[in-house]
Amino acid sequence: MSPIRASVCRRRASSLIEMLIVIGVISTMATLLLPSLKRSLSIARSTLCKQNLRSTGQSLTMYRIENNGWLPVRPIVDEVSATASRDADTSEVWFLKLFPTYMEDPRALTCPEDPFRYRINRSGLDHTDPSVSDFSSFGINSFIMQAASGKLARVDQHHPTRPLDTILVADMGPDVPGQKAKPTSRRRSKKGSSIFGPNRNSGLMPWDDGYDLLSSSSTTPWVTTRHEKGINMLTLGGGVREARTDRIVREPIRWRYEAGANGGCTLCNLGYEKRVYHYSFAKDQLFWWTGDLNIE
């Protein structure tokens, strides 16, 4: 082999080795950076979810201002009859009452990490479609909406003692079609789900997994770990906080929790005779209600 050809072959061999080294370095860096990138994207999606929750909270506040302090119960509870029904038609679903007067863009009701967020689109919500009642990524505290014959939903008059820690709206699952109640639950579960995604109790977030004491029918388990280890929650005071649910889904539901009772959780302090089994978010200083239930 001539000296010139030998020199060319050596350069080609060196170029190939260098290219393989560069590919190896890039692959190693990508492997190391991928978890960080995924976490950064997850944090960004969680941040957008919190912004949407705040937007939903602002819409609810405007609704309360123009409706004598009432949240959009189903139907609106008047001062005379004071009744609330879970069998109202689709147009009575709480978040549908916000459109278009109090909320213009339906996407404010979506969480970027909800696998079924596509069910709400830009064109708005069709009030004639019964399945639309399960389209929201968020659920509203069903205890507030139903307790005391629905009167509790007039929160501006019957406000809790700790509004900044009282749950109003939160991420709501299930995020898997046909989710069933966990084995440790004391409650029943509705097994059905539509082809468009799972049922979400018409946007009402039960305090218990699979059974709502104020309803004659079973409800779908809703607790999820949408944001790594938990969900985002909007409080009645307007704050948005994270709540750990990864530990909750592994534990049996109880009617009393020490942390809840000490924090002023109304459900924990009802006593044995009036016990209400419920999820507790007391470790994150979040409660279903923190006020009096003796409402006239």
ZIHU-V134865 format. One record per residue. N is the residue number from 1. RES is the residue in one letter. SS is DSSP state (@ for helix, = for strand, . for the rest). PHI is phi in whole degrees, 0 to 359 (* if undefined). D_FIRST is the distance of its C-alpha to the first C-alpha in whole Angstrom. Layout:
N;RES;SS;PHI;D_FIRST / N;RES;SS;PHI;D_FIRST
//
This chain:
1;M;.;*;0 / 2;S;.;290;4 / 3;P;@;302;7 / 4;I;@;291;8 / 5;R;@;296;6 / 6;A;@;297;6 / 7;S;@;295;10 / 8;V;@;297;11 / 9;C;@;297;10 / 10;R;@;294;12 / 11;R;@;295;15 / 12;R;@;295;15 / 13;A;@;296;16 / 14;S;@;295;18 / 15;S;@;297;20 / 16;L;@;295;21 / 17;I;@;297;22 / 18;E;@;297;24 / 19;M;@;296;25 / 20;L;@;296;26 / 21;I;@;296;28 / 22;V;@;298;30 / 23;I;@;299;31 / 24;G;@;297;32 / 25;V;@;295;34 / 26;I;@;297;36 / 27;S;@;297;37 / 28;T;@;296;38 / 29;M;@;296;40 / 30;A;@;296;41 / 31;T;@;297;43 / 32;L;@;286;44 / 33;L;@;273;46 / 34;L;@;302;47 / 35;P;@;301;50 / 36;S;@;294;51 / 37;L;@;295;51 / 38;K;@;299;53 / 39;R;@;294;55 / 40;S;@;297;55 / 41;L;@;294;56 / 42;S;@;295;59 / 43;I;@;296;60 / 44;A;@;296;60 / 45;R;@;293;62 / 46;S;@;294;64 / 47;T;@;296;65 / 48;L;@;294;66 / 49;C;@;300;68 / 50;K;@;296;70 / 51;Q;@;297;70 / 52;N;@;294;71 / 53;L;@;296;74 / 54;R;@;298;75 / 55;S;@;297;76 / 56;T;@;297;78 / 57;G;@;298;80 / 58;Q;@;295;81 / 59;S;@;295;82 / 60;L;@;294;84 / 61;T;@;296;85 / 62;M;@;297;86 / 63;Y;@;298;88 / 64;R;@;298;90 / 65;I;@;300;91 / 66;E;@;268;92 / 67;N;.;231;94 / 68;N;.;55;96 / 69;G;.;88;94 / 70;W;.;276;92 / 71;L;.;282;89 / 72;P;.;286;88 / 73;V;.;288;90 / 74;R;.;245;90 / 75;P;.;283;93 / 76;I;.;300;94 / 77;V;.;280;97 / 78;D;.;268;100 / 79;E;.;289;102 / 80;V;.;268;105 / 81;S;.;279;103 / 82;A;.;49;100 / 83;T;.;237;98 / 84;A;.;220;95 / 85;S;.;234;93 / 86;R;.;269;90 / 87;D;.;257;91 / 88;A;.;293;91 / 89;D;.;286;89 / 90;T;@;303;85 / 91;S;@;295;87 / 92;E;@;265;88 / 93;V;.;298;85 / 94;W;@;305;84 / 95;F;@;285;81 / 96;L;@;290;82 / 97;K;@;287;85 / 98;L;@;276;83 / 99;F;.;261;82 / 100;P;.;266;82 / 101;T;.;295;85 / 102;Y;.;252;83 / 103;M;.;213;79 / 104;E;.;271;78 / 105;D;.;255;74 / 106;P;@;299;74 / 107;R;@;293;71 / 108;A;@;294;72 / 109;L;@;265;73 / 110;T;.;246;70 / 111;C;.;254;67 / 112;P;.;301;64 / 113;E;.;258;63 / 114;D;.;280;66 / 115;P;.;295;64 / 116;F;.;247;67 / 117;R;@;294;67 / 118;Y;@;295;66 / 119;R;@;292;70 / 120;I;.;256;71 / 121;N;=;242;70 / 122;R;.;293;70 / 123;S;.;286;73 / 124;G;=;109;75 / 125;L;.;246;77 / 126;D;.;275;79 / 127;H;.;294;83 / 128;T;.;274;83 / 129;D;.;269;81 / 130;P;@;297;82 / 131;S;@;286;78 / 132;V;@;296;78 / 133;S;@;293;80 / 134;D;@;252;77 / 135;F;.;279;74 / 136;S;.;291;74 / 137;S;.;283;72 / 138;F;=;244;75 / 139;G;=;237;78 / 140;I;=;258;81 / 141;N;=;303;83 / 142;S;@;288;85 / 143;F;@;294;88 / 144;I;@;296;89 / 145;M;@;286;89 / 146;Q;@;237;91 / 147;A;.;297;93 / 148;A;@;55;97 / 149;S;@;58;97 / 150;G;@;90;95 / 151;K;@;293;97 / 152;L;@;297;94 / 153;A;@;293;92 / 154;R;.;273;94 / 155;V;.;293;92 / 156;D;.;290;93 / 157;Q;.;258;97 / 158;H;.;249;96 / 159;H;.;282;93 / 160;P;.;285;91 / 161;T;.;284;92 / 162;R;.;230;88 / 163;P;@;299;87 / 164;L;@;292;83 / 165;D;@;245;83 / 166;T;=;263;84 / 167;I;=;295;82 / 168;L;=;243;82 / 169;V;=;224;79 / 170;A;=;205;76 / 171;D;=;307;72 / 172;M;.;228;74 / 173;G;.;265;72 / 174;P;.;285;71 / 175;D;.;260;68 / 176;V;.;229;67 / 177;P;.;299;69 / 178;G;.;71;72 / 179;Q;.;301;72 / 180;K;.;251;75 / 181;A;.;295;77 / 182;K;.;289;75 / 183;P;.;300;77 / 184;T;.;278;78 / 185;S;.;289;80 / 186;R;.;269;84 / 187;R;.;244;84 / 188;R;.;276;83 / 189;S;.;221;81 / 190;K;.;275;80 / 191;K;.;272;77 / 192;G;.;288;77 / 193;S;=;208;75 / 194;S;=;277;74 / 195;I;.;292;71 / 196;F;.;269;70 / 197;G;=;134;70 / 198;P;=;285;72 / 199;N;.;290;76 / 200;R;.;228;77 / 201;N;@;55;80 / 202;S;@;56;81 / 203;G;@;79;80 / 204;L;=;263;82 / 205;M;=;264;80 / 206;P;.;294;83 / 207;W;.;281;83 / 208;D;.;238;83 / 209;D;.;270;80 / 210;G;.;99;81 / 211;Y;=;204;85 / 212;D;.;251;87 / 213;L;.;297;90 / 214;L;.;263;92 / 215;S;.;239;90 / 216;S;.;280;92 / 217;S;.;244;88 / 218;S;=;288;85 / 219;T;.;239;82 / 220;T;.;275;78 / 221;P;.;303;77 / 222;W;.;242;75 / 223;V;.;295;73 / 224;T;.;224;70 / 225;T;.;240;67 / 226;R;.;299;66 / 227;H;=;249;64 / 228;E;.;63;62 / 229;K;.;244;65 / 230;G;=;189;68 / 231;I;=;226;70 / 232;N;=;258;71 / 233;M;=;229;75 / 234;L;=;260;77 / 235;T;=;264;81 / 236;L;.;297;84 / 237;G;.;277;84 / 238;G;.;97;81 / 239;G;.;276;78 / 240;V;=;240;75 / 241;R;=;227;74 / 242;E;=;266;71 / 243;A;=;231;73 / 244;R;=;285;71 / 245;T;.;239;71 / 246;D;.;298;69 / 247;R;.;279;71 / 248;I;@;292;74 / 249;V;@;292;73 / 250;R;@;263;73 / 251;E;.;248;76 / 252;P;.;291;79 / 253;I;.;283;82 / 254;R;=;237;85 / 255;W;.;264;88 / 256;R;.;219;88 / 257;Y;.;231;85 / 258;E;@;301;86 / 259;A;@;297;84 / 260;G;@;290;85 / 261;A;@;298;89 / 262;N;@;290;88 / 263;G;@;273;87 / 264;G;.;97;90 / 265;C;.;297;88 / 266;T;.;298;91 / 267;L;.;295;90 / 268;C;.;290;90 / 269;N;.;259;93 / 270;L;.;287;95 / 271;G;.;96;96 / 272;Y;@;295;96 / 273;E;@;293;99 / 274;K;@;246;97 / 275;R;.;301;93 / 276;V;.;233;90 / 277;Y;.;290;87 / 278;H;=;202;84 / 279;Y;.;288;81 / 280;S;.;239;81 / 281;F;=;247;79 / 282;A;@;297;81 / 283;K;@;296;78 / 284;D;@;257;76 / 285;Q;.;58;80 / 286;L;=;230;80 / 287;F;=;223;83 / 288;W;.;291;85 / 289;W;.;198;88 / 290;T;.;225;90 / 291;G;.;218;93 / 292;D;.;283;97 / 293;L;.;253;97 / 294;N;.;278;101 / 295;I;.;255;101 / 296;E;.;271;104
//
